[in-house]
C-alpha cells in the first residue's frame, strides 16, 4: 500500500499519523521524492481501513500495490539499490565482472585463475566450494577446504570472493565470504532464504531453471523480509524446448526486472548457454540491456576441469571478452571496478 501525503503537513499531525500506522504493525518505508511525500506500507495491510486513512488530515491519496513483493518493488524504492561487496559496488552506474572457475580444485588452480582474471579486468572472484551436481557421482566440491583456498586466492589478489551456499548448517563457514550465492536449485529453498535474511552478507540470488520473474522476486522478498536488503538478482538462463544451448538466456528479463525492482541484476552467460563462443556476444548484449554485472566461468585449464570445463573460457579467451566488455560498459555509461 502506498500513502501519498499532503504537502506542508504539520509535524504533530504527521507524528500522530505515523503512530496510527504503527498500530497496524506494518513497516513504513519513506519513499519521498522532490515532488511528493510518500509512505510505502509493507506487511499485512489487509486489516487497514483505507477509508479511515483517507480521512486523516495528512493524506492526499492511497493506492494499493497489487504485486505480492513489496520490499524489492520499485514502487516502494524508486532509486536503484547499490550493493557494496568489500568495496566493489554493484547497481546504478557501478558495474562489476565476477569471474573464476566452476569449482575450486586445488591451490595452484584457483590462485593461477584468480591472478589471470584480475589481470584481464575482473573485479570479483567466483569459485564453487560446494557444488550441486545432477549426478551423485560427479565432483561435489572441496567444501570447507574450498572456501579456505578461495580465501588464499583473495589474499593473493585482493579480490572479493563469491561462492555458493547449499545448506543452512554451512552458514558459519561463510563468515569470511564477501558475496554468498544462492544457486538456481535453491532459489525456492525458503528456510535457507529466511536464514540469509538474518545475515549481514550480500546475497547473489540466481533465478531457478523454470521460474518466473515474479517467483524470483518473491524469493528475494524472503531474504529482504528478514532485514537483509543487500540482494542481487542473477539471470542465468531458463529451461526451454531448445537443445542447442544448455539453457535459454532470457535477456528480456534484465530490463523487465529493472522496471519491476530496484535490485541490481547480474547476467551469467556461461551457465545460460554452456558454449564459450557465445559468452562474448551475450555479455555485450547483457550490458546493452542494462545488466549491472556479469558472471563468467574461467579456468586455467578447461580441458582438465573437474566440472563444467566445456563451458569455461581460457584466460586468453577471457582477456578478449574483457576488452570488448570494457568498451561496451563505457559506451553504456557504466563504471567498471
GINOR-V748760 format. One record per backbone hydrogen bond with DSSP energy under -0.5 kcal/mol. CO is the residue of the C=O (numbers start at 1). NH is the residue of the N-H. E is the energy in kcal/mol with one decimal. If there is no record, write none. Layout:
co: (CO | CO)
nh: (NH | NH)
e: (E | E)
This chain:
co: (1 | 2 | 2 | 3 | 3 | 4 | 4 | 5 | 6 | 10 | 11 | 12 | 13 | 14 | 15 | 16 | 17 | 18 | 19 | 21 | 21 | 22 | 27 | 27 | 28 | 29 | 29 | 36 | 36 | 37 | 38 | 39 | 39 | 40 | 40 | 42 | 43 | 45 | 48 | 49 | 50 | 51 | 53 | 56 | 58 | 61 | 63 | 64 | 70 | 72 | 73 | 73 | 81 | 82 | 83 | 83 | 84 | 85 | 87 | 88 | 90 | 91 | 93 | 94 | 95 | 96 | 97 | 97 | 97 | 98 | 99 | 100 | 102 | 103 | 106 | 107 | 108 | 109 | 110 | 111 | 112 | 113 | 114 | 115 | 116 | 117 | 117 | 118 | 123 | 124 | 124 | 125 | 127 | 128 | 129 | 129 | 130 | 131 | 135 | 140 | 142 | 143 | 143 | 144 | 145 | 146 | 147 | 148 | 149 | 150 | 151 | 152 | 153 | 154 | 160 | 161 | 161 | 162 | 163 | 165 | 167 | 168 | 170 | 171 | 172 | 174 | 178 | 179 | 179 | 180 | 181 | 181 | 182 | 183 | 184 | 186 | 188 | 189 | 190 | 191 | 192 | 193 | 194 | 195 | 196 | 202 | 203 | 203 | 204 | 204 | 205 | 208 | 209 | 212 | 213 | 214 | 215 | 216 | 217 | 218 | 219 | 220 | 221 | 222 | 223 | 223 | 224 | 227 | 229 | 230 | 231 | 232 | 233 | 234 | 234 | 235 | 238 | 247 | 248 | 248 | 249 | 250 | 251 | 251 | 252 | 253 | 254 | 255 | 256 | 257 | 260 | 262 | 264 | 265 | 265 | 266 | 267 | 267 | 268 | 269 | 270 | 272 | 273 | 275 | 276 | 276 | 278 | 279 | 280 | 281 | 282 | 283 | 284 | 285 | 286 | 286 | 287 | 292 | 293 | 294 | 295 | 296 | 297 | 299 | 301 | 302 | 308 | 308 | 309 | 310 | 313 | 314 | 315 | 316 | 317 | 318 | 319 | 320 | 321 | 322 | 323 | 324 | 325 | 326 | 327 | 328 | 329 | 330 | 334 | 335)
nh: (41 | 4 | 63 | 5 | 39 | 60 | 61 | 37 | 9 | 14 | 15 | 16 | 17 | 18 | 19 | 20 | 21 | 22 | 23 | 24 | 26 | 25 | 29 | 42 | 30 | 31 | 40 | 33 | 38 | 5 | 31 | 3 | 41 | 29 | 42 | 27 | 45 | 48 | 50 | 53 | 54 | 55 | 56 | 59 | 6 | 4 | 2 | 66 | 73 | 262 | 76 | 77 | 83 | 84 | 85 | 90 | 86 | 88 | 89 | 85 | 83 | 94 | 335 | 91 | 337 | 294 | 99 | 123 | 124 | 296 | 126 | 298 | 128 | 105 | 110 | 111 | 112 | 113 | 114 | 115 | 116 | 117 | 118 | 119 | 120 | 121 | 122 | 121 | 160 | 99 | 126 | 162 | 129 | 104 | 131 | 143 | 132 | 133 | 138 | 131 | 145 | 146 | 147 | 148 | 149 | 150 | 151 | 152 | 153 | 154 | 155 | 156 | 157 | 158 | 125 | 178 | 179 | 127 | 181 | 183 | 170 | 171 | 173 | 174 | 175 | 177 | 202 | 163 | 181 | 204 | 165 | 183 | 206 | 186 | 187 | 189 | 190 | 193 | 194 | 195 | 196 | 197 | 198 | 198 | 199 | 180 | 205 | 232 | 182 | 206 | 234 | 211 | 239 | 216 | 217 | 218 | 219 | 220 | 221 | 222 | 223 | 224 | 225 | 226 | 226 | 228 | 227 | 229 | 231 | 203 | 264 | 205 | 266 | 207 | 236 | 268 | 248 | 249 | 238 | 250 | 251 | 253 | 254 | 255 | 256 | 257 | 258 | 259 | 260 | 261 | 74 | 81 | 233 | 292 | 293 | 235 | 269 | 295 | 272 | 273 | 274 | 247 | 246 | 278 | 279 | 280 | 282 | 283 | 284 | 285 | 286 | 287 | 288 | 289 | 290 | 291 | 290 | 96 | 267 | 98 | 270 | 100 | 313 | 302 | 304 | 305 | 311 | 312 | 312 | 276 | 299 | 318 | 319 | 320 | 321 | 322 | 323 | 324 | 325 | 326 | 327 | 328 | 329 | 330 | 331 | 332 | 334 | 333 | 336 | 95)
e: (-3.4 | -0.6 | -2.8 | -0.6 | -2.7 | -3.2 | -1.7 | -0.6 | -0.6 | -2.3 | -2.7 | -1.9 | -2.0 | -2.6 | -2.2 | -1.8 | -2.3 | -2.4 | -1.1 | -1.8 | -0.7 | -1.7 | -0.6 | -2.8 | -0.6 | -0.9 | -3.3 | -2.6 | -0.6 | -3.2 | -2.0 | -3.3 | -0.5 | -3.3 | -0.6 | -3.0 | -1.1 | -1.4 | -1.0 | -2.0 | -2.8 | -1.2 | -1.8 | -1.6 | -3.2 | -2.9 | -3.6 | -0.6 | -1.3 | -0.9 | -1.3 | -0.7 | -0.5 | -0.5 | -0.6 | -2.4 | -0.6 | -2.0 | -0.6 | -2.9 | -2.8 | -2.2 | -3.7 | -1.9 | -1.9 | -1.6 | -0.5 | -2.4 | -1.7 | -3.0 | -2.0 | -2.1 | -0.9 | -0.6 | -2.1 | -2.3 | -2.4 | -2.1 | -2.4 | -2.6 | -1.8 | -2.7 | -2.2 | -2.0 | -1.4 | -0.8 | -2.8 | -0.9 | -0.6 | -2.4 | -0.5 | -2.7 | -0.6 | -2.8 | -0.5 | -3.0 | -0.6 | -0.7 | -1.2 | -2.4 | -1.4 | -0.7 | -1.6 | -2.0 | -1.9 | -2.1 | -2.2 | -1.6 | -2.1 | -2.4 | -2.2 | -2.0 | -1.9 | -3.4 | -3.0 | -0.8 | -1.8 | -1.6 | -2.7 | -0.6 | -1.5 | -2.1 | -1.7 | -1.7 | -1.2 | -1.2 | -0.6 | -1.5 | -0.5 | -2.9 | -2.6 | -0.6 | -2.5 | -1.3 | -1.1 | -2.1 | -1.6 | -2.3 | -2.4 | -1.9 | -2.3 | -1.4 | -0.7 | -1.1 | -1.3 | -2.3 | -0.7 | -3.0 | -3.2 | -0.7 | -2.0 | -1.1 | -3.6 | -1.9 | -2.2 | -2.2 | -1.8 | -2.0 | -2.0 | -1.5 | -1.3 | -2.5 | -2.7 | -0.7 | -0.8 | -1.3 | -1.6 | -0.9 | -1.8 | -2.9 | -0.5 | -3.3 | -3.1 | -2.5 | -0.7 | -2.5 | -2.7 | -0.6 | -2.5 | -0.5 | -1.4 | -1.2 | -1.2 | -0.7 | -1.7 | -3.1 | -1.8 | -1.4 | -2.1 | -3.0 | -2.2 | -2.8 | -2.7 | -3.0 | -1.0 | -2.7 | -0.7 | -2.1 | -1.4 | -1.2 | -2.3 | -1.5 | -2.8 | -1.8 | -1.3 | -0.5 | -1.9 | -2.1 | -2.1 | -2.1 | -2.3 | -1.9 | -2.1 | -1.8 | -0.5 | -2.6 | -1.3 | -1.3 | -2.0 | -3.4 | -0.8 | -1.4 | -2.5 | -0.6 | -2.0 | -1.5 | -0.8 | -0.5 | -1.0 | -0.6 | -2.4 | -2.5 | -2.1 | -1.6 | -2.1 | -2.9 | -2.0 | -1.4 | -2.6 | -2.7 | -1.2 | -2.4 | -3.0 | -2.0 | -2.4 | -2.0 | -3.2 | -1.3 | -0.7 | -2.8)
